[in-house]
Amino acid sequence: MKSQIIGRYIVTDPKICHGKPTFRGTRIMVADVLEQVAEGLAWESIIEGWHNSISKEAIAEALQLACQAFLNHTEEFAIEPSV
């Protein structure tokens, strides 16, 4: 696996956080921030919690990419209805 630029703010690098997507220039994993958004934390609180190492634009990009991934893999999340 080699380093990849996923977006303007998101990268993967096998030398950083085991290759999990992180915000560029940080060791902040995208999944951690998405989890905070899902918990309902205000973006400003998330940014402050990470000592202003990420921006609203970075969070928005993470959400946009997560949405695209979900839409592209919806069938993998489908649950068969019980009869």
MONOR-V152104 format. One record per helix or strand. SS is the DSSP state (~ for helix, > for strand). FROM is the first residue (numbers start at 0). TO is the last residue. If there is no record, write none. Layout:
ss->[SS | SS]
from->[FROM | FROM]
to->[TO | TO]
This chain:
ss->[> | > | > | ~ | > | > | ~ | ~ | ~ | ~]
from->[3 | 9 | 15 | 16 | 21 | 28 | 29 | 42 | 55 | 73]
to->[4 | 12 | 15 | 18 | 22 | 28 | 37 | 48 | 71 | 76]
